[in-house]
Amino acid sequence: MATIVIASSGTHGDYLPYIALGEALQRRGHRVRLAFPAAMHAYVEKAGLTAIACGEALSAERTRAQAADWDEWRGTEQSFAEQSETIKTRLYTEFPVVFQTLAAACADADLFIAGLQRHLFGAMLAQKTGLAWVAASVTPFFQCRDAQGTSAIRQQFTPVLNEISTQLGVSPLNWDTYEHTPHALLGASACFAETTPAHRHYQQTGFWFYQDPDWSTWQADEALRRFVEDGDKPLYFTFSSIPVVEPQKLLAVQVRAAAKLGLRLVVQRGGANFNENLLPDDCDPSTVRFVDFMPQDWLLPRTAAILHHGGIGTIARALRHDCPMVIAPLGNDQFFNAQQVLTLGIGAAVHPHKITADGLARVLETKVLHAATQRKTQALGAKIRAEDGVEKACALIEAWLK
């Protein structure tokens, strides 16, 4: 039995796969602690795991207030110098606190599993204390595409990182190679995207699917069940926890496109807070159903197609249920994910600010709700279901522990 600490950061999708991994490790007899922001502790504790407060999660209110920062189509008003100063300030204020929190959490640990934005801390703890660590990622964008300019960006912040490291009693690391540990996991399927030669040290296990304990007994209310199951399968629109600058405009396109195809539309309110008050006047409200976060494993098999932002967690779960998709990417890894969806022939990608209702309806009809697309989605879905990413990851972790 080993004591294992897992740390991650980001939005909901950056935490939930690690909870799935933690649950599986605990079932195998290990003691598992998750160093997550307090906002995620309810999920951790519901899974029967130990939660340690570490870092800060963005609230829905804060993300909506900063929605423009999540939309790379709009650019930024800050110069590169201003952005650099903002990052440096965060490093000076947040970095030492997170490091000290993780050092305390790992004081008696046998292994530290560091999510993508916690790799630095894994390398630093290993250098200072000799603690074994695993570099983990659930975002294939970073390991499955050739990164250009990464070294130059790291060099920009090397003096700051060296200064902070010295203050924390850690000898400065080689910031270009610190994450090249032989123990590295990518919780994503090679059927969706394969690692580049530079990242071959990452063991691809397949996706890590989180299952809320309440989902096993969850039942849709009668109104929702009838809306979804009576007639042709509806479309499903979600941007998950991602905020949107103009939610009313984006929602109107989805609603009108569904209407043109004679299909009903299920809308997840999510981080953008899509709601009934944002519906266009020419919409028939009876054809649109708003829902909060709910088990997608119930909804996706009953969905004709999913329209979303391109988060890898949403893509993985959609594929698991043979659901083709339309992606309207806003930033980060979403552009890479959209390109993979196009390459694999399992859906389409559109510009979130330029697509019209007519255009979206045409894309759905000719490229998504199409027999060839559905066949490719089903074939890929079968491969995803055949993988057990969490169990493979556990087996690798236990082998490394020995």
VOPAGU-2260 file (C-alpha; in pm, 1 decimal, decimal comma):
REM VOPAGU-2260
SITE   aa  ch    i         X         Y         Z
SITE  MET   A    0       0,0       0,0       0,0
SITE  ALA   A    1     138,1     339,4    -102,5
SITE  THR   A    2      52,2     695,7      -6,1
SITE  ILE   A    3     -11,1     892,5    -324,9
SITE  VAL   A    4     -75,5    1265,1    -366,2
SITE  ILE   A    5    -238,6    1392,7    -686,6
SITE  ALA   A    6    -248,0    1761,3    -783,4
SITE  SER   A    7    -405,4    1946,1   -1074,4
SITE  SER   A    8    -533,0    2291,3   -1166,8
SITE  GLY   A    9    -765,4    2454,0   -1421,2
SITE  THR   A   10   -1138,8    2416,9   -1484,0
SITE  HIS   A   11   -1368,2    2124,2   -1393,2
SITE  GLY   A   12   -1241,7    1917,0   -1682,4
SITE  ASP   A   13    -886,1    1941,4   -1550,4
SITE  TYR   A   14    -982,5    1788,2   -1214,0
SITE  LEU   A   15   -1246,2    1521,4   -1272,6
SITE  PRO   A   16   -1024,3    1268,6   -1458,5
SITE  TYR   A   17    -780,1    1276,6   -1165,5
SITE  ILE   A   18   -1062,5    1197,9    -926,1
SITE  ALA   A   19   -1138,2     891,8   -1141,0
SITE  LEU   A   20    -771,4     793,5   -1119,4
SITE  GLY   A   21    -765,9     851,3    -743,0
SITE  GLU   A   22   -1075,4     637,5    -691,8
SITE  ALA   A   23    -922,1     349,4    -886,4
SITE  LEU   A   24    -594,3     370,0    -694,5
SITE  GLN   A   25    -781,9     370,6    -364,2
SITE  ARG   A   26    -982,2      62,6    -469,5
SITE  ARG   A   27    -649,5    -110,3    -521,5
SITE  GLY   A   28    -554,8     -41,9    -159,5
SITE  HIS   A   29    -356,5     281,5    -180,4
SITE  ARG   A   30    -402,2     592,5      34,1
SITE  VAL   A   31    -485,5     880,8    -198,2
SITE  ARG   A   32    -493,7    1255,3    -132,5
SITE  LEU   A   33    -603,4    1511,5    -390,0
SITE  ALA   A   34    -449,1    1859,2    -363,1
SITE  PHE   A   35    -724,9    2059,8    -529,3
SITE  PRO   A   36    -884,9    2401,9    -477,5
SITE  ALA   A   37   -1157,3    2409,6    -211,1
SITE  ALA   A   38   -1425,3    2451,1    -478,3
SITE  MET   A   39   -1355,0    2094,9    -596,4
SITE  HIS   A   40   -1352,8    1930,7    -254,5
SITE  ALA   A   41   -1718,2    1826,3    -268,0
SITE  TYR   A   42   -1635,5    1611,2    -572,9
SITE  VAL   A   43   -1326,2    1468,9    -401,7
SITE  GLU   A   44   -1506,2    1382,4     -78,6
SITE  LYS   A   45   -1806,0    1234,7    -260,7
SITE  ALA   A   46   -1560,1     994,0    -419,8
SITE  GLY   A   47   -1437,5     895,0     -72,4
SITE  LEU   A   48   -1094,8    1054,3    -118,2
SITE  THR   A   49    -898,0    1291,1     105,7
SITE  ALA   A   50    -901,2    1655,2      -4,6
SITE  ILE   A   51    -621,5    1905,3      61,2
SITE  ALA   A   52    -678,2    2273,2     -14,4
SITE  CYS   A   53    -430,0    2381,9    -280,3
SITE  GLY   A   54    -464,3    2666,4    -528,2
SITE  GLU   A   55    -771,9    2857,2    -632,0
SITE  ALA   A   56   -1049,1    2757,6    -871,9
SITE  LEU   A   57   -1220,4    3022,3   -1080,2
SITE  SER   A   58   -1582,4    3078,0    -977,6
SITE  ALA   A   59   -1856,9    3088,3   -1240,9
SITE  GLU   A   60   -1915,3    3456,0   -1162,8
SITE  ARG   A   61   -1548,4    3542,4   -1205,3
SITE  THR   A   62   -1510,6    3350,8   -1530,6
SITE  ARG   A   63   -1819,9    3520,2   -1677,5
SITE  ALA   A   64   -1679,0    3860,2   -1578,7
SITE  GLN   A   65   -1357,6    3767,9   -1761,7
SITE  ALA   A   66   -1523,3    3596,5   -2058,8
SITE  ALA   A   67   -1321,7    3795,2   -2313,6
SITE  ASP   A   68   -1000,4    3640,4   -2177,2
SITE  TRP   A   69   -1127,0    3295,0   -2279,5
SITE  ASP   A   70   -1194,1    3397,6   -2641,3
SITE  GLU   A   71    -878,2    3403,8   -2851,3
SITE  TRP   A   72   -1068,0    3518,8   -3160,0
SITE  ARG   A   73   -1100,9    3859,5   -2995,4
SITE  GLY   A   74    -733,1    3907,9   -2919,0
SITE  THR   A   75    -617,7    4091,3   -2609,2
SITE  GLU   A   76    -578,4    4455,7   -2514,7
SITE  GLN   A   77    -265,4    4376,0   -2313,4
SITE  SER   A   78      76,6    4398,3   -2475,9
SITE  PHE   A   79     315,8    4104,5   -2446,0
SITE  ALA   A   80     514,5    4302,0   -2186,2
SITE  GLU   A   81     199,5    4360,6   -1980,7
SITE  GLN   A   82     103,6    3994,1   -2001,7
SITE  SER   A   83     453,1    3894,8   -1891,9
SITE  GLU   A   84     435,5    4122,7   -1589,7
SITE  THR   A   85      98,0    3975,2   -1493,1
SITE  ILE   A   86     242,5    3622,6   -1509,0
SITE  LYS   A   87     550,4    3724,6   -1310,3
SITE  THR   A   88     332,5    3875,6   -1038,4
SITE  ARG   A   89     132,9    3553,3   -1015,1
SITE  LEU   A   90     451,3    3347,2    -996,5
SITE  TYR   A   91     587,0    3554,2    -709,2
SITE  THR   A   92     261,2    3547,2    -513,1
SITE  GLU   A   93     113,0    3201,2    -588,1
SITE  PHE   A   94     409,6    2977,3    -666,8
SITE  PRO   A   95     569,2    2966,8    -318,3
SITE  VAL   A   96     231,1    2905,6    -151,1
SITE  VAL   A   97     144,8    2613,3    -379,7
SITE  PHE   A   98     492,6    2462,8    -343,1
SITE  GLN   A   99     481,6    2477,6      36,1
SITE  THR   A  100     129,7    2332,3      40,7
SITE  LEU   A  101     233,9    2042,9    -180,8
SITE  ALA   A  102     554,2    1985,8      15,8
SITE  ALA   A  103     348,1    1949,9     334,0
SITE  ALA   A  104      94,4    1724,3     161,9
SITE  CYS   A  105     373,9    1500,8      31,7
SITE  ALA   A  106     576,5    1486,8     354,6
SITE  ASP   A  107     501,6    1113,6     405,3
SITE  ALA   A  108     403,4    1029,5      46,8
SITE  ASP   A  109     553,7     757,1    -168,0
SITE  LEU   A  110     452,3     916,1    -496,3
SITE  PHE   A  111     338,6    1253,6    -630,7
SITE  ILE   A  112     125,1    1260,5    -948,5
SITE  ALA   A  113     138,7    1606,8   -1101,4
SITE  GLY   A  114    -118,6    1729,0   -1351,3
SITE  LEU   A  115       2,7    1941,9   -1640,8
SITE  GLN   A  116      29,2    2277,1   -1461,5
SITE  ARG   A  117     182,7    2111,5   -1154,7
SITE  HIS   A  118     480,4    1950,7   -1332,6
SITE  LEU   A  119     717,9    2219,0   -1207,9
SITE  PHE   A  120     633,1    2130,7    -850,4
SITE  GLY   A  121     689,1    1761,0    -913,9
SITE  ALA   A  122    1037,9    1827,0   -1048,7
SITE  MET   A  123    1117,8    2066,4    -762,8
SITE  LEU   A  124     997,6    1826,3    -492,2
SITE  ALA   A  125    1199,3    1546,3    -650,0
SITE  GLN   A  126    1510,5    1764,5    -652,1
SITE  LYS   A  127    1465,3    1881,2    -292,7
SITE  THR   A  128    1335,4    1567,2    -121,5
SITE  GLY   A  129    1395,6    1277,7    -361,7
SITE  LEU   A  130    1021,1    1212,8    -388,5
SITE  ALA   A  131     923,9     997,4    -685,3
SITE  TRP   A  132     682,7    1173,0    -918,1
SITE  VAL   A  133     474,8    1114,2   -1229,3
SITE  ALA   A  134     417,5    1379,6   -1495,3
SITE  ALA   A  135      52,8    1343,3   -1595,2
SITE  SER   A  136    -168,6    1510,1   -1854,2
SITE  VAL   A  137    -527,1    1466,3   -1969,9
SITE  THR   A  138    -492,0    1725,0   -2249,4
SITE  PRO   A  139    -341,1    1567,2   -2565,0
SITE  PHE   A  140    -286,0    1909,3   -2722,8
SITE  PHE   A  141      35,2    1947,7   -2524,1
SITE  GLN   A  142     183,1    1606,4   -2603,6
SITE  CYS   A  143      37,9    1542,1   -2949,7
SITE  ARG   A  144     139,4    1846,4   -3147,6
SITE  ASP   A  145     477,6    2003,6   -3225,9
SITE  ALA   A  146     519,8    2298,4   -2988,1
SITE  GLN   A  147     690,4    2602,6   -3134,7
SITE  GLY   A  148     819,3    2883,0   -2918,1
SITE  THR   A  149     777,9    2694,9   -2588,6
SITE  SER   A  150    1148,0    2719,1   -2506,1
SITE  ALA   A  151    1153,9    3093,7   -2578,0
SITE  ILE   A  152     855,1    3150,2   -2351,2
SITE  ARG   A  153    1016,0    2951,1   -2069,4
SITE  GLN   A  154    1339,4    3146,7   -2106,6
SITE  GLN   A  155    1137,9    3464,9   -2056,4
SITE  PHE   A  156    1052,0    3352,0   -1702,8
SITE  THR   A  157    1369,7    3159,3   -1615,5
SITE  PRO   A  158    1518,1    3438,1   -1396,4
SITE  VAL   A  159    1196,4    3458,1   -1193,2
SITE  LEU   A  160    1172,7    3079,4   -1154,8
SITE  ASN   A  161    1537,1    3055,0   -1051,1
SITE  GLU   A  162    1490,0    3328,8    -793,3
SITE  ILE   A  163    1179,3    3164,9    -646,0
SITE  SER   A  164    1343,2    2820,7    -646,1
SITE  THR   A  165    1644,1    2950,6    -456,4
SITE  GLN   A  166    1417,8    3113,0    -197,9
SITE  LEU   A  167    1240,4    2777,2    -153,5
SITE  GLY   A  168    1566,8    2591,2    -104,0
SITE  VAL   A  169    1564,8    2423,0    -443,5
SITE  SER   A  170    1857,1    2439,2    -683,5
SITE  PRO   A  171    1751,5    2592,7   -1017,8
SITE  LEU   A  172    1636,3    2332,2   -1268,7
SITE  ASN   A  173    1677,7    2310,6   -1642,9
SITE  TRP   A  174    1337,1    2453,7   -1726,0
SITE  ASP   A  175    1347,4    2308,6   -2078,2
SITE  THR   A  176    1390,2    1947,1   -1964,2
SITE  TYR   A  177    1248,8    1933,2   -1610,2
SITE  GLU   A  178     937,6    1739,9   -1720,8
SITE  HIS   A  179    1127,8    1470,0   -1909,1
SITE  THR   A  180    1073,5    1212,4   -1639,0
SITE  PRO   A  181    1057,9     847,7   -1749,8
SITE  HIS   A  182     734,2     821,0   -1551,4
SITE  ALA   A  183     475,9    1010,6   -1754,0
SITE  LEU   A  184     108,9     943,0   -1828,4
SITE  LEU   A  185    -126,6    1080,9   -2090,0
SITE  GLY   A  186    -488,2    1009,9   -1998,0
SITE  ALA   A  187    -611,7    1026,5   -2355,1
SITE  SER   A  188    -662,6     777,4   -2635,7
SITE  ALA   A  189    -404,3     729,7   -2908,4
SITE  CYS   A  190    -705,0     666,7   -3134,3
SITE  PHE   A  191    -784,4    1038,5   -3103,1
SITE  ALA   A  192    -429,1    1175,3   -3119,8
SITE  GLU   A  193     -82,7    1021,5   -3088,0
SITE  THR   A  194     211,0    1172,1   -2902,1
SITE  THR   A  195     487,3    1341,5   -3099,3
SITE  PRO   A  196     840,8    1192,8   -3098,6
SITE  ALA   A  197     942,3    1452,8   -2837,8
SITE  HIS   A  198     672,5    1320,9   -2603,3
SITE  ARG   A  199     710,8     946,4   -2659,1
SITE  HIS   A  200     802,8     905,4   -2291,8
SITE  TYR   A  201     434,9     964,1   -2213,0
SITE  GLN   A  202     243,9     637,4   -2179,8
SITE  GLN   A  203     -95,9     679,4   -2347,8
SITE  THR   A  204    -354,4     488,7   -2150,6
SITE  GLY   A  205    -687,8     592,2   -2298,7
SITE  PHE   A  206    -922,5     850,7   -2147,7
SITE  TRP   A  207    -992,3     864,1   -1773,0
SITE  PHE   A  208   -1370,4     885,9   -1736,0
SITE  TYR   A  209   -1510,7    1036,8   -1415,6
SITE  GLN   A  210   -1831,9     883,5   -1281,8
SITE  ASP   A  211   -2020,6    1072,7   -1011,6
SITE  PRO   A  212   -2145,8     828,7    -744,4
SITE  ASP   A  213   -2497,2     972,1    -782,1
SITE  TRP   A  214   -2511,7     896,2   -1153,6
SITE  SER   A  215   -2573,1     526,9   -1102,1
SITE  THR   A  216   -2916,4     597,9    -952,3
SITE  TRP   A  217   -2996,9     917,4   -1144,6
SITE  GLN   A  218   -3329,0     929,9   -1329,3
SITE  ALA   A  219   -3453,0    1199,4   -1565,0
SITE  ASP   A  220   -3776,9    1362,3   -1460,6
SITE  GLU   A  221   -4075,2    1273,5   -1676,0
SITE  ALA   A  222   -4080,6    1607,2   -1858,8
SITE  LEU   A  223   -3715,1    1582,5   -1959,5
SITE  ARG   A  224   -3745,9    1216,8   -2054,1
SITE  ARG   A  225   -4042,2    1284,1   -2281,1
SITE  PHE   A  226   -3873,9    1590,6   -2437,0
SITE  VAL   A  227   -3565,2    1388,0   -2524,2
SITE  GLU   A  228   -3721,2    1055,7   -2619,7
SITE  ASP   A  229   -4044,2    1152,5   -2801,3
SITE  GLY   A  230   -3969,5    1177,9   -3172,2
SITE  ASP   A  231   -3635,3    1217,9   -3347,8
SITE  LYS   A  232   -3325,5    1249,9   -3134,9
SITE  PRO   A  233   -3262,3    1612,8   -3032,8
SITE  LEU   A  234   -2943,7    1816,4   -3067,0
SITE  TYR   A  235   -2742,5    1893,5   -2753,8
SITE  PHE   A  236   -2568,5    2230,9   -2706,1
SITE  THR   A  237   -2313,8    2288,3   -2428,6
SITE  PHE   A  238   -2008,6    2501,0   -2359,2
SITE  SER   A  239   -1958,5    2326,9   -2023,6
SITE  SER   A  240   -1790,6    2561,4   -1771,9
SITE  ILE   A  241   -1653,1    2796,5   -2040,6
SITE  PRO   A  242   -1787,2    3157,4   -2034,1
SITE  VAL   A  243   -1906,5    3335,8   -2348,8
SITE  VAL   A  244   -1895,2    3710,1   -2424,8
SITE  GLU   A  245   -2225,5    3716,7   -2616,8
SITE  PRO   A  246   -2425,7    3415,6   -2495,9
SITE  GLN   A  247   -2753,9    3544,3   -2642,4
SITE  LYS   A  248   -2610,0    3569,6   -2993,1
SITE  LEU   A  249   -2447,3    3225,8   -2978,9
SITE  LEU   A  250   -2759,5    3063,0   -2837,0
SITE  ALA   A  251   -2980,1    3217,3   -3107,9
SITE  VAL   A  252   -2771,7    3054,5   -3383,2
SITE  GLN   A  253   -2807,1    2709,3   -3224,4
SITE  VAL   A  254   -3181,5    2747,0   -3163,9
SITE  ARG   A  255   -3256,0    2869,8   -3514,4
SITE  ALA   A  256   -3038,0    2605,2   -3679,5
SITE  ALA   A  257   -3219,4    2330,2   -3487,0
SITE  ALA   A  258   -3553,9    2478,9   -3589,8
SITE  LYS   A  259   -3452,9    2479,0   -3956,6
SITE  LEU   A  260   -3384,9    2105,1   -3929,9
SITE  GLY   A  261   -3706,9    2041,5   -3738,7
SITE  LEU   A  262   -3512,3    1915,7   -3435,1
SITE  ARG   A  263   -3550,0    1984,6   -3064,9
SITE  LEU   A  264   -3256,0    2128,6   -2871,2
SITE  VAL   A  265   -3128,6    2050,5   -2522,1
SITE  VAL   A  266   -2916,0    2335,7   -2383,0
SITE  GLN   A  267   -2685,4    2309,4   -2083,9
SITE  ARG   A  268   -2676,9    2638,1   -1894,6
SITE  GLY   A  269   -2312,9    2592,6   -1792,8
SITE  GLY   A  270   -2054,6    2862,7   -1731,1
SITE  ALA   A  271   -2207,9    3088,9   -1997,0
SITE  ASN   A  272   -2544,8    3079,1   -1814,6
SITE  PHE   A  273   -2752,0    3010,4   -2125,8
SITE  ASN   A  274   -3112,5    3048,8   -2011,7
SITE  GLU   A  275   -3473,1    3101,3   -2118,8
SITE  ASN   A  276   -3443,4    3481,4   -2108,5
SITE  LEU   A  277   -3185,5    3469,7   -2389,4
SITE  LEU   A  278   -3409,2    3290,0   -2640,2
SITE  PRO   A  279   -3480,9    3484,5   -2962,6
SITE  ASP   A  280   -3834,4    3613,1   -3015,2
SITE  ASP   A  281   -3884,8    3396,7   -3325,4
SITE  CYS   A  282   -3816,9    3078,8   -3127,7
SITE  ASP   A  283   -4077,5    2823,9   -3019,1
SITE  PRO   A  284   -3981,6    2776,8   -2650,4
SITE  SER   A  285   -4142,7    2434,3   -2642,5
SITE  THR   A  286   -3867,1    2302,5   -2872,7
SITE  VAL   A  287   -3584,6    2404,0   -2636,7
SITE  ARG   A  288   -3507,2    2249,9   -2298,2
SITE  PHE   A  289   -3252,1    2401,7   -2057,2
SITE  VAL   A  290   -3067,9    2174,5   -1814,2
SITE  ASP   A  291   -2802,4    2210,2   -1546,8
SITE  PHE   A  292   -2502,7    1978,9   -1518,9
SITE  MET   A  293   -2637,6    1626,2   -1549,1
SITE  PRO   A  294   -2513,6    1277,5   -1640,4
SITE  GLN   A  295   -2407,4    1303,7   -2002,7
SITE  ASP   A  296   -2398,4     925,2   -2012,2
SITE  TRP   A  297   -2778,5     938,2   -2005,0
SITE  LEU   A  298   -2819,2    1220,8   -2254,0
SITE  LEU   A  299   -2555,1    1150,7   -2519,9
SITE  PRO   A  300   -2693,1     812,3   -2638,0
SITE  ARG   A  301   -3025,4     991,4   -2690,2
SITE  THR   A  302   -2867,3    1278,6   -2886,6
SITE  ALA   A  303   -2836,4    1313,9   -3264,2
SITE  ALA   A  304   -2528,1    1537,6   -3235,6
SITE  ILE   A  305   -2354,3    1754,4   -2979,2
SITE  LEU   A  306   -2258,9    2117,3   -3045,3
SITE  HIS   A  307   -1984,0    2240,5   -2813,4
SITE  HIS   A  308   -1663,7    2437,1   -2755,8
SITE  GLY   A  309   -1419,9    2151,8   -2813,8
SITE  GLY   A  310   -1308,9    2054,6   -2463,9
SITE  ILE   A  311   -1131,9    1718,8   -2464,9
SITE  GLY   A  312   -1349,6    1580,2   -2184,2
SITE  THR   A  313   -1666,9    1654,3   -2379,3
SITE  ILE   A  314   -1518,2    1503,6   -2695,4
SITE  ALA   A  315   -1412,4    1186,3   -2515,5
SITE  ARG   A  316   -1752,9    1127,2   -2359,4
SITE  ALA   A  317   -1933,5    1202,8   -2686,0
SITE  LEU   A  318   -1717,2     948,5   -2867,7
SITE  ARG   A  319   -1781,1     693,7   -2595,0
SITE  HIS   A  320   -2148,6     717,4   -2692,8
SITE  ASP   A  321   -2104,3     732,5   -3073,3
SITE  CYS   A  322   -2221,5    1093,5   -3084,0
SITE  PRO   A  323   -2095,2    1307,2   -3377,6
SITE  MET   A  324   -2025,0    1672,6   -3311,5
SITE  VAL   A  325   -1986,6    2032,7   -3421,5
SITE  ILE   A  326   -1708,6    2226,7   -3249,5
SITE  ALA   A  327   -1699,7    2605,9   -3219,1
SITE  PRO   A  328   -1358,3    2657,7   -3054,1
SITE  LEU   A  329   -1271,7    2967,4   -2851,4
SITE  GLY   A  330    -913,4    2905,9   -2737,1
SITE  ASN   A  331    -649,6    2694,0   -2565,3
SITE  ASP   A  332    -650,6    2330,0   -2681,6
SITE  GLN   A  333    -989,5    2362,0   -2851,8
SITE  PHE   A  334    -841,1    2451,8   -3192,3
SITE  PHE   A  335    -621,1    2141,5   -3190,6
SITE  ASN   A  336    -915,1    1926,5   -3083,4
SITE  ALA   A  337   -1130,7    2072,6   -3360,2
SITE  GLN   A  338    -864,0    1986,0   -3617,2
SITE  GLN   A  339    -850,6    1628,4   -3489,9
SITE  VAL   A  340   -1228,8    1597,8   -3518,7
SITE  LEU   A  341   -1204,6    1711,4   -3881,5
SITE  THR   A  342    -912,5    1479,5   -3956,5
SITE  LEU   A  343   -1092,1    1179,7   -3807,7
SITE  GLY   A  344   -1415,6    1260,0   -3992,4
SITE  ILE   A  345   -1628,9    1247,5   -3676,1
SITE  GLY   A  346   -1781,9    1591,6   -3706,5
SITE  ALA   A  347   -1730,2    1950,3   -3818,0
SITE  ALA   A  348   -1580,9    2275,9   -3689,8
SITE  VAL   A  349   -1721,4    2627,1   -3726,0
SITE  HIS   A  350   -1619,2    2981,7   -3635,9
SITE  PRO   A  351   -1821,9    3072,4   -3324,2
SITE  HIS   A  352   -1860,2    3437,9   -3428,4
SITE  LYS   A  353   -1915,8    3395,0   -3803,0
SITE  ILE   A  354   -2142,5    3092,7   -3830,7
SITE  THR   A  355   -2506,8    3169,0   -3912,2
SITE  ALA   A  356   -2816,6    2964,3   -3841,6
SITE  ASP   A  357   -2839,8    2872,5   -4210,2
SITE  GLY   A  358   -2472,3    2780,4   -4218,2
SITE  LEU   A  359   -2491,0    2569,9   -3904,3
SITE  ALA   A  360   -2800,8    2388,7   -4026,6
SITE  ARG   A  361   -2622,7    2312,2   -4353,9
SITE  VAL   A  362   -2310,8    2186,7   -4171,9
SITE  LEU   A  363   -2522,3    1963,2   -3950,6
SITE  GLU   A  364   -2721,1    1821,2   -4238,7
SITE  THR   A  365   -2433,0    1759,7   -4481,4
SITE  LYS   A  366   -2133,7    1690,9   -4256,1
SITE  VAL   A  367   -2255,9    1570,1   -3915,6
SITE  LEU   A  368   -2599,0    1405,1   -3939,3
SITE  HIS   A  369   -2462,6    1207,8   -4228,6
SITE  ALA   A  370   -2426,4     830,5   -4259,7
SITE  ALA   A  371   -2051,0     842,7   -4332,7
SITE  THR   A  372   -1981,9    1062,7   -4029,2
SITE  GLN   A  373   -2195,6     843,1   -3808,9
SITE  ARG   A  374   -2010,1     529,7   -3924,4
SITE  LYS   A  375   -1671,3     683,9   -3847,6
SITE  THR   A  376   -1793,3     804,8   -3508,6
SITE  GLN   A  377   -1926,8     460,4   -3421,7
SITE  ALA   A  378   -1601,4     292,3   -3527,9
SITE  LEU   A  379   -1394,6     529,0   -3314,8
SITE  GLY   A  380   -1641,8     499,4   -3027,5
SITE  ALA   A  381   -1596,3     121,9   -3024,1
SITE  LYS   A  382   -1219,2     166,7   -2988,4
SITE  ILE   A  383   -1264,5     418,2   -2704,4
SITE  ARG   A  384   -1499,4     182,3   -2518,2
SITE  ALA   A  385   -1250,6    -103,1   -2555,1
SITE  GLU   A  386    -986,9      94,9   -2366,4
SITE  ASP   A  387    -974,7     112,5   -1986,7
SITE  GLY   A  388    -752,6     414,0   -1940,3
SITE  VAL   A  389    -777,8     437,2   -1562,7
SITE  GLU   A  390    -692,3      70,7   -1502,0
SITE  LYS   A  391    -398,3      85,7   -1743,1
SITE  ALA   A  392    -272,3     399,0   -1565,3
SITE  CYS   A  393    -302,0     225,5   -1226,6
SITE  ALA   A  394    -104,1     -74,7   -1351,4
SITE  LEU   A  395     175,1     151,8   -1476,7
SITE  ILE   A  396     179,9     350,7   -1151,8
SITE  GLU   A  397     207,1      34,3    -943,8
SITE  ALA   A  398     487,6     -94,8   -1164,4
SITE  TRP   A  399     675,7     230,7   -1114,1
SITE  LEU   A  400     617,2     217,3    -738,6
SITE  LYS   A  401     797,1    -118,3    -727,2
